[in-house]
Amino acid sequence: MKELPQFLNLMLANPPSAGKGVHSWLFCTARQLHAHLPAGQIVAVLENHVAGCGRTVPLTEIVNAVQNSLPCAWSPNAKSLNGKAKTPTVPQSKWPAINQTARTTILQNGCNLTKLVGMSKISFAENTPQTEDIIDRLFPGNPLLCCGNPSCFLM
């Protein structure tokens, strides 16, 4: 592996523990590593360094961090890995622009909470559990559902 700058060695040697920013650390570290390593090696390096962070870090999370950090990757002297001048990239929004006309129409004529509750096929006026009916409507056909207390996953 290529010799990395001291600051990157320090970053890699000190990944945060679970719940303290592992996801952000993956992105920031990958952003710096792009100037020194190809994407496949970055994935392997990051995977190795988060192995003991206190949670299972899925490979897809690491790959996404490497891919998502590429457009804003740091590079020395504003040059890319192939030596050509790199033009700065402006992040593109993943969301479409707001259609102000449609927004105004919806806000003036659209639904509010009272109308929404009135449109519901499930009555919440009674003080009886509606869980079974709601699950049946959300997941028709009686599929197998895996449910649990989220706190049990924080081991």
VMD Tcl script that draws the C-alpha trace (Angstrom):
set ca {
  {0.00 0.00 0.00}
  {1.14 3.54 -0.76}
  {2.61 5.54 2.14}
  {-0.09 7.85 3.47}
  {0.38 11.29 5.05}
  {0.65 11.36 8.84}
  {-2.74 13.03 9.33}
  {-4.43 10.24 7.36}
  {-2.63 7.57 9.37}
  {-3.92 9.29 12.52}
  {-7.47 9.41 11.11}
  {-7.32 5.73 10.24}
  {-5.86 4.80 13.62}
  {-8.67 6.55 15.49}
  {-12.07 5.68 14.06}
  {-14.98 6.63 16.32}
  {-16.88 4.03 18.26}
  {-20.47 3.09 17.42}
  {-22.86 5.96 18.02}
  {-20.10 8.57 17.84}
  {-20.02 9.29 14.10}
  {-18.78 6.19 12.28}
  {-20.87 7.06 9.21}
  {-19.47 10.61 8.96}
  {-15.95 9.35 9.64}
  {-16.23 6.92 6.71}
  {-17.20 9.75 4.35}
  {-14.56 12.23 5.57}
  {-11.79 9.65 5.57}
  {-12.76 8.33 2.13}
  {-12.77 11.91 0.84}
  {-9.13 12.28 1.89}
  {-8.06 8.81 0.72}
  {-9.20 9.38 -2.88}
  {-6.01 11.38 -3.54}
  {-3.85 8.43 -2.48}
  {-5.63 5.17 -3.29}
  {-8.03 3.69 -5.84}
  {-11.63 3.14 -4.71}
  {-11.25 -0.63 -4.19}
  {-8.33 -0.16 -1.82}
  {-10.15 2.63 0.04}
  {-13.05 0.25 0.69}
  {-10.68 -2.42 2.01}
  {-8.79 0.04 4.23}
  {-11.97 1.50 5.70}
  {-13.50 -1.94 6.23}
  {-10.40 -3.01 8.14}
  {-10.33 0.09 10.34}
  {-14.00 0.05 11.39}
  {-14.00 -3.67 12.19}
  {-13.70 -3.03 15.93}
  {-15.86 0.09 16.22}
  {-18.59 -1.61 18.23}
  {-21.14 -2.25 15.51}
  {-21.34 -4.19 12.29}
  {-20.64 -1.77 9.46}
  {-22.22 -3.14 6.29}
  {-20.03 -3.23 3.21}
  {-22.70 -1.22 1.38}
  {-22.27 1.65 3.88}
  {-18.54 1.73 3.20}
  {-18.94 1.50 -0.58}
  {-21.56 4.30 -0.48}
  {-19.20 6.51 1.55}
  {-16.44 5.98 -1.01}
  {-18.75 6.65 -3.96}
  {-20.50 9.64 -2.39}
  {-17.21 11.28 -1.35}
  {-15.71 11.12 -4.84}
  {-17.35 14.30 -6.21}
  {-15.87 16.35 -3.35}
  {-12.66 14.35 -2.92}
  {-9.61 16.29 -1.84}
  {-6.77 16.35 -4.31}
  {-3.39 18.10 -4.03}
  {-2.93 21.15 -6.26}
  {-6.48 20.71 -7.61}
  {-5.40 17.86 -9.86}
  {-7.16 14.55 -10.21}
  {-5.52 11.14 -9.92}
  {-4.78 11.10 -13.67}
  {-2.82 14.37 -13.44}
  {-5.30 16.53 -15.34}
  {-6.61 19.74 -13.86}
  {-9.67 19.09 -11.77}
  {-12.55 21.51 -11.98}
  {-14.39 22.03 -8.72}
  {-17.73 20.29 -8.61}
  {-20.87 21.89 -7.28}
  {-23.00 19.35 -5.46}
  {-26.28 18.73 -7.25}
  {-29.45 18.44 -5.24}
  {-31.02 15.00 -5.32}
  {-34.42 16.63 -4.95}
  {-36.30 18.43 -7.73}
  {-36.91 22.16 -7.43}
  {-40.05 23.15 -5.56}
  {-42.97 23.93 -7.84}
  {-44.18 27.05 -6.05}
  {-47.46 27.22 -8.00}
  {-48.41 23.65 -7.09}
  {-47.27 24.23 -3.50}
  {-49.47 27.32 -3.14}
  {-52.48 25.50 -4.62}
  {-52.03 22.55 -2.28}
  {-51.62 24.79 0.76}
  {-54.75 26.78 -0.13}
  {-57.00 23.91 -1.20}
  {-55.25 20.86 0.11}
  {-55.72 18.54 2.98}
  {-55.26 19.30 6.65}
  {-55.08 16.93 9.61}
  {-58.83 16.97 10.22}
  {-59.58 16.07 6.58}
  {-56.88 13.41 6.61}
  {-58.28 11.73 9.74}
  {-61.77 11.89 8.19}
  {-60.50 10.16 5.01}
  {-58.95 7.29 6.99}
  {-60.68 3.92 6.75}
  {-59.55 3.23 10.29}
  {-61.40 4.98 13.09}
  {-59.22 6.24 15.89}
  {-62.16 7.65 17.81}
  {-62.52 4.43 19.77}
  {-59.94 3.69 22.40}
  {-59.26 0.18 21.14}
  {-56.04 -1.12 19.57}
  {-56.01 -0.85 15.76}
  {-52.58 -2.45 15.22}
  {-53.78 -5.61 13.47}
  {-56.00 -3.71 11.05}
  {-53.24 -1.18 10.24}
  {-50.63 -3.91 9.63}
  {-53.04 -5.83 7.40}
  {-53.64 -2.70 5.31}
  {-49.93 -1.83 5.09}
  {-48.82 -5.40 4.32}
  {-51.64 -7.23 2.53}
  {-51.40 -10.96 1.89}
  {-50.19 -11.87 5.38}
  {-46.41 -11.71 4.67}
  {-43.85 -12.70 7.27}
  {-42.80 -9.60 9.22}
  {-39.79 -9.36 11.49}
  {-40.41 -6.90 14.31}
  {-38.53 -6.15 17.47}
  {-37.55 -3.52 19.97}
  {-34.90 -1.28 18.32}
  {-32.96 -1.03 21.59}
  {-32.09 -4.72 21.34}
  {-29.96 -3.95 18.27}
  {-27.70 -1.57 20.18}
  {-25.43 -4.18 21.70}
}
mol new
graphics top color blue
foreach p $ca { graphics top sphere $p radius 0.5 }
foreach p [lrange $ca 0 end-1] q [lrange $ca 1 end] { graphics top cylinder $p $q radius 0.2 }
display resetview
